[in-house]
Amino acid sequence: MKISGVILPGVCACLKRFRQAQAPLFFILALLLTNTVVFAGEPPEVEAIGAILIDGRTGRVLWGKNAEKPLPMASTTKIMTAVITLERGNLDDEVTASARAAAAPEVNMNLRRGEKIKLRDLLYALMLQSSNDAAVAIAEHIGGDVETFCAMMTEKARELGSDASFFTPNGLDAPGHEASARDMAIIARYALQNRKFLEIIGTRTYSSKSSLTERFLVNKNRLLSEYDGAIGVKTGFTGKAGNCFVGAAERGDKRLISVVLGSGWGPRGREQKWRDTKAILNYGFKNFEYADILEKGRLAGKTGVSRSRARTVYFAPGDGVTLPLSPEERAACRVDFIYPETLRAPVRDGDRVGKAVVRVNGVKEAEAGLYAITGAERHDLKTSAEKVLEAFFGMGTKGEVEVVLPEF
């Protein structure tokens, strides 16, 4: 097994020069750009107990504070409630409010037992005004009962790679109901890929009509009006969780997701969650830019081949890799190409021959398969006999097979 690598200081656009040179990556150090490191700004100072910043496009963690610590997450829970509703419910369904839903504490939309209302209207009340009774009505309608619905929420979290555990659909304090900042970031990133979810959380006002009354809802997410590019997501507060917020914003081609859990209590805590969120998002937009590290199908190197007249097989990544990196991370970005020193023919165009591993500061951030872009026919006793017969009839070739590289 052969491992070759290259450190990519400056910007990873040096791969464009590599393409023009058509040389193995491990021979292009002379083509690399400046080694000067421009340091990113200071990490944000936040009061939240747990916090994180991730890139919404790739999911890469850009910064964190106690990001893996399980904590109560209050009404940010409702992000998962909305996900299950959108994936398993019919928004045109008519829901009948139960006694349990009507008894849910504030914040609520004052549902009454027996009141009939569209599932769509419950979902808007859930996300715009954080209505606890709407969450219970939704859970009973989709899950049959609250407990079954919460099990569905936890199961979905596991599917997404989150360790969050849900025991209420609205985020009210309950034993075992907790998630880390990382868990909530994973869930929010997934939710934001749903167009209807995006539409709902970006709605400023909404009117609904039930069998008993009409309601006018106002979005409580101040980030939408106070932060450039804000697109969501959800506030939260309980006595145990403190003030929490999952936020998201887009500027240009960047989408950033922040989470703060336990940003404080009382009036000061209510303000602190917004200060914490803005500081985290500001840090992300200021200090991270996308770098194209690997390009799908672009020549990456070559290796030997045995039992063939072709002496070499050339390979390229099967997938591209783009990462959001700070200036110092760009200087510490390394790609290792892992592949056999010699392949055995036959090798077909498109065969996997190895992998490329992208590391930043020694930590693996991404991986892509390496695939042959030139083939090598087998040359042994059987194939030699066949070639003799071909030559006898005037169709044979002699000498080493010429390898023609594909056009780029």
PAZA-154833 format. One line per field, with one value per residue (C-alpha): residue number from 0; chain; x, y, z. Coordinates in steps of 0.001 Angstrom, whole numbers. Example, Ala and Ser with C-alpha at 12.3 -4.5 7.8 and 13.67 -1.06 7.14 Angstrom:
2
n [0;1]
chain [A;A]
u [12300;13670]
v [-4500;-1060]
w [7800;7140]
***
This chain:
408
n [0;1;2;3;4;5;6;7;8;9;10;11;12;13;14;15;16;17;18;19;20;21;22;23;24;25;26;27;28;29;30;31;32;33;34;35;36;37;38;39;40;41;42;43;44;45;46;47;48;49;50;51;52;53;54;55;56;57;58;59;60;61;62;63;64;65;66;67;68;69;70;71;72;73;74;75;76;77;78;79;80;81;82;83;84;85;86;87;88;89;90;91;92;93;94;95;96;97;98;99;100;101;102;103;104;105;106;107;108;109;110;111;112;113;114;115;116;117;118;119;120;121;122;123;124;125;126;127;128;129;130;131;132;133;134;135;136;137;138;139;140;141;142;143;144;145;146;147;148;149;150;151;152;153;154;155;156;157;158;159;160;161;162;163;164;165;166;167;168;169;170;171;172;173;174;175;176;177;178;179;180;181;182;183;184;185;186;187;188;189;190;191;192;193;194;195;196;197;198;199;200;201;202;203;204;205;206;207;208;209;210;211;212;213;214;215;216;217;218;219;220;221;222;223;224;225;226;227;228;229;230;231;232;233;234;235;236;237;238;239;240;241;242;243;244;245;246;247;248;249;250;251;252;253;254;255;256;257;258;259;260;261;262;263;264;265;266;267;268;269;270;271;272;273;274;275;276;277;278;279;280;281;282;283;284;285;286;287;288;289;290;291;292;293;294;295;296;297;298;299;300;301;302;303;304;305;306;307;308;309;310;311;312;313;314;315;316;317;318;319;320;321;322;323;324;325;326;327;328;329;330;331;332;333;334;335;336;337;338;339;340;341;342;343;344;345;346;347;348;349;350;351;352;353;354;355;356;357;358;359;360;361;362;363;364;365;366;367;368;369;370;371;372;373;374;375;376;377;378;379;380;381;382;383;384;385;386;387;388;389;390;391;392;393;394;395;396;397;398;399;400;401;402;403;404;405;406;407]
chain [A;A;A;A;A;A;A;A;A;A;A;A;A;A;A;A;A;A;A;A;A;A;A;A;A;A;A;A;A;A;A;A;A;A;A;A;A;A;A;A;A;A;A;A;A;A;A;A;A;A;A;A;A;A;A;A;A;A;A;A;A;A;A;A;A;A;A;A;A;A;A;A;A;A;A;A;A;A;A;A;A;A;A;A;A;A;A;A;A;A;A;A;A;A;A;A;A;A;A;A;A;A;A;A;A;A;A;A;A;A;A;A;A;A;A;A;A;A;A;A;A;A;A;A;A;A;A;A;A;A;A;A;A;A;A;A;A;A;A;A;A;A;A;A;A;A;A;A;A;A;A;A;A;A;A;A;A;A;A;A;A;A;A;A;A;A;A;A;A;A;A;A;A;A;A;A;A;A;A;A;A;A;A;A;A;A;A;A;A;A;A;A;A;A;A;A;A;A;A;A;A;A;A;A;A;A;A;A;A;A;A;A;A;A;A;A;A;A;A;A;A;A;A;A;A;A;A;A;A;A;A;A;A;A;A;A;A;A;A;A;A;A;A;A;A;A;A;A;A;A;A;A;A;A;A;A;A;A;A;A;A;A;A;A;A;A;A;A;A;A;A;A;A;A;A;A;A;A;A;A;A;A;A;A;A;A;A;A;A;A;A;A;A;A;A;A;A;A;A;A;A;A;A;A;A;A;A;A;A;A;A;A;A;A;A;A;A;A;A;A;A;A;A;A;A;A;A;A;A;A;A;A;A;A;A;A;A;A;A;A;A;A;A;A;A;A;A;A;A;A;A;A;A;A;A;A;A;A;A;A;A;A;A;A;A;A;A;A;A;A;A;A;A;A;A;A;A;A;A;A;A;A;A;A;A;A;A;A;A;A;A;A;A;A;A;A;A;A;A;A;A;A;A;A;A;A;A;A]
u [0;1313;472;1331;224;398;-82;-2215;-1242;-2840;-5728;-6421;-6852;-3301;-4996;-5832;-2114;-1729;-4265;-2345;911;-704;1793;1207;7;2944;5299;3599;4914;6766;3458;1888;1028;2449;2935;1969;-741;-3365;-4966;-8708;-10410;-10818;-13467;-16762;-17274;-20694;-22441;-24393;-23599;-23475;-23034;-21948;-21494;-21737;-21666;-25115;-23773;-21325;-22230;-18654;-18272;-16605;-16619;-18053;-18342;-19382;-20933;-21317;-22785;-26391;-28646;-32357;-33253;-36685;-38797;-36008;-37467;-40237;-37850;-38043;-41783;-42098;-39854;-42031;-45183;-43952;-42724;-45583;-48574;-51022;-51210;-54786;-55928;-58466;-57310;-59611;-58040;-58080;-58408;-54693;-53856;-56209;-54558;-51027;-49432;-48363;-47118;-50281;-52840;-55746;-57058;-60335;-61324;-63178;-61982;-61270;-58324;-56125;-52807;-51183;-52451;-51142;-47729;-47568;-48624;-45941;-43078;-44113;-45467;-44121;-47592;-47325;-50921;-50336;-47420;-49610;-52429;-49955;-48343;-51675;-52885;-49766;-48532;-51834;-50545;-47798;-45517;-45523;-44860;-41870;-40478;-40778;-38842;-36030;-35891;-35559;-32778;-30831;-31295;-29706;-26737;-27999;-28126;-31048;-33746;-37323;-39940;-42163;-43183;-43014;-39792;-41284;-38899;-39034;-36526;-34226;-35470;-32151;-29827;-26408;-25786;-24338;-27495;-29704;-27426;-27699;-31490;-31744;-29503;-31741;-34926;-33616;-33398;-37198;-38678;-41942;-40051;-38076;-41283;-42915;-40027;-39575;-43223;-43659;-47431;-50102;-53880;-55818;-59437;-60726;-64208;-64406;-62318;-59844;-56262;-53511;-49976;-46759;-43312;-41329;-37946;-36258;-33262;-35324;-35505;-32258;-29651;-28697;-29466;-31345;-33655;-34684;-34978;-36481;-36465;-36867;-37076;-37881;-36837;-34445;-33079;-32746;-32869;-32070;-31999;-31220;-30385;-29551;-28478;-27427;-25080;-23995;-23297;-22840;-25438;-24451;-26311;-25763;-27100;-27039;-28384;-28620;-27768;-29094;-32286;-34558;-34654;-30886;-30954;-33644;-31348;-28197;-29383;-29604;-26175;-24641;-26220;-25127;-21567;-21342;-22771;-20555;-17508;-18527;-19236;-16039;-13579;-14605;-14616;-15215;-12127;-12352;-9889;-10674;-12469;-14422;-12773;-9624;-6285;-4790;-1885;-765;397;2035;250;1436;516;-215;1605;361;2822;706;-2869;-3970;-6640;-8908;-11340;-14849;-16293;-15346;-14513;-15289;-14821;-15347;-11935;-10395;-7114;-4990;-6925;-6182;-2505;-2910;-4990;-3456;-4653;-3329;-3693;-3758;-3449;-1483;2038;1112;-2262;-2844;-4435;-7072;-7979;-11051;-11813;-13905;-12454;-11823;-8087;-7751;-8946;-8120;-8298;-8547;-7177;-7109;-4692;-4378;-8124;-9921;-12565;-13517;-12778;-13253;-12652;-9945;-10981;-9033;-9420;-7264;-7548;-4981;-5707;-4394;-1352;-679;-413;-4056;-4220;-821;-2133;-5133;-2917;-746;-3867;-4841;-1378;-1509;-4569;-2956;-4683;-1949;80;3610;5394;4028;457;203;-1756;-3851;-4920;-8479;-9119;-9735]
v [0;3406;6651;9945;13293;16977;19857;22568;25959;29190;28040;24627;26083;24898;21771;23753;24125;20437;19666;21727;19988;16502;15421;13209;15233;14305;16015;19424;21022;23530;24690;25485;29023;31053;29455;32671;31980;34656;33946;34000;36248;35360;32715;34106;34588;33304;32668;29652;26416;24527;26047;25182;26598;24334;24856;24167;23065;20391;19868;20612;21848;25263;26065;24709;25086;21987;21009;17322;17930;16663;19477;20249;22042;23536;24452;23959;20449;21631;21545;17747;17883;19851;17399;14425;16387;17309;13803;11747;14045;15459;19215;19278;16856;18135;17593;17403;18802;16442;17304;16665;19128;21755;21421;22161;25119;28409;29241;28001;28912;28280;25184;23904;20282;19160;22139;21173;22742;21968;20258;23015;25682;23742;23536;27291;27912;25444;27169;30824;31150;27955;26762;23833;22724;22599;20204;17829;17925;17177;14327;12658;13033;11578;9160;8124;9296;11582;8770;7018;10303;11029;7588;8499;11702;9842;7215;9948;11565;8288;8038;11468;10617;12590;11277;13524;11885;13174;12624;15608;16981;20588;20691;21046;19702;15926;13342;12244;14887;16305;16947;18429;21546;19247;17111;20130;21415;18076;18124;21755;21150;18305;20312;23238;20987;20803;23644;23720;23948;26907;28566;28182;29444;32460;33490;36703;36565;33932;33776;30592;29603;26675;25377;27812;30888;32778;33362;35750;34495;36532;34973;35373;34878;38282;37133;37442;41213;41848;39887;40201;36981;35287;32441;30885;28764;28340;29884;28008;28483;26437;26823;23917;24675;28434;30450;28463;29247;27463;30031;29972;32590;32727;35123;34416;30696;30230;28866;28786;27133;28092;26581;28019;26043;27628;31227;32454;33025;35994;39168;39158;35591;36443;39040;36968;34217;36780;38233;34759;33769;36895;36606;32988;33730;36802;34682;32152;34612;36539;33690;30797;30463;27432;25768;23273;20628;17764;17890;14899;13233;15368;13549;12824;10453;7119;3699;684;-2323;-5910;-8598;-5965;-4221;-994;2;2629;3270;6850;7665;10487;11176;9838;12738;16328;17696;21274;22434;25703;26589;29420;30868;28860;25697;26163;26208;22976;21154;17878;15295;11738;9443;5797;3171;-17;376;-2069;-3124;-6445;-6380;-6310;-2839;-1243;2416;3231;544;1761;1714;3614;6592;10228;11347;15068;16131;19527;19866;16083;15498;13609;15844;14042;11032;10273;7113;7043;5483;4420;6782;4606;833;-1953;-5188;-8433;-9897;-13560;-16926;-16999;-13424;-13781;-16766;-14746;-11896;-14293;-15394;-11797;-10988;-14000;-12496;-9065;-7503;-7735;-4999;-5069;-3365;-1522;-320;3422;5038;8001;10271;11598;15210;17620]
w [0;-925;820;-800;449;-31;2385;904;2358;1277;-860;-2270;-5752;-6409;-7728;-10851;-11510;-10839;-13564;-16075;-15161;-15199;-12551;-9486;-6535;-4380;-6858;-6915;-3730;-5863;-7280;-3935;-3057;-196;3216;4981;7548;8090;11435;11901;14395;18034;18775;20069;23779;24769;28063;26862;28682;25406;21961;18445;14954;11918;8190;6785;3418;4590;8250;9314;12899;12825;16538;19752;23516;25467;22147;23087;26557;26896;28135;28312;25064;25799;22755;20247;20570;18259;15296;15438;16065;12826;10950;11920;11077;7611;6842;8263;8396;5862;6436;5163;7890;10388;13970;16970;20125;23120;26791;27182;24409;25812;29245;27982;29813;28325;25806;24076;21436;23852;22135;23577;23943;20814;18739;15127;13329;10336;10970;8894;11281;14275;12642;12105;15723;16833;15001;15040;18592;20175;21203;23609;23080;19312;19909;21943;19390;16596;18538;19280;15705;14050;16706;18208;21583;22847;23977;20606;18832;21105;20314;16631;17308;19071;16324;13699;15708;15649;11881;11525;13753;16749;20322;21316;23435;23319;26016;25235;21813;23025;25037;28508;31134;31621;32903;30096;27659;26487;23568;23008;20950;18296;18317;17729;14967;13162;13449;12327;9320;8240;8808;6760;3713;3716;1657;3587;6874;5476;4359;7761;9892;7614;7855;9862;10428;9838;10137;10869;11414;13456;14208;17125;16398;14234;15289;14208;14810;14974;14599;17844;16186;16529;14539;11342;11758;13630;11658;8008;6147;9004;7948;11306;13366;16903;20366;23640;27399;30479;34079;33748;30254;30485;27290;24157;20470;17227;14577;10883;8374;4729;3003;-545;-885;2866;5260;8929;11806;15444;18655;22166;25128;28572;27648;30975;32935;33532;31419;30986;29710;27184;25670;26059;23719;20916;21747;21882;18575;16728;18039;16843;13396;12989;13735;11114;8311;8992;9245;6996;3225;1009;-465;-3338;-2190;-4562;-7883;-9133;-12107;-12057;-12467;-9042;-9687;-11102;-9972;-11553;-13015;-13458;-16020;-18619;-21443;-19941;-17229;-15528;-14402;-13771;-11210;-10044;-7172;-7657;-5655;-5084;-1638;-653;2936;4802;6225;8199;6865;9312;8527;4842;5740;7683;5061;3841;1328;1625;-1377;-327;-3077;-3953;-5288;-8036;-9375;-11108;-14557;-15754;-14509;-16021;-16369;-13272;-10966;-7429;-6716;-3422;-1436;-761;2868;3667;7044;8721;11641;11573;11950;9196;7646;4437;2252;-1436;-3432;-6116;-9420;-12502;-15466;-17736;-18002;-18377;-20221;-18820;-20608;-19686;-21431;-22432;-23636;-25365;-27343;-28337;-29458;-31517;-33335;-33856;-35165;-37496;-39127;-39268;-36333;-33698;-32031;-30698;-27879;-24863;-25070;-25441;-22594;-23693;-20854;-21001;-21840;-18933]
***
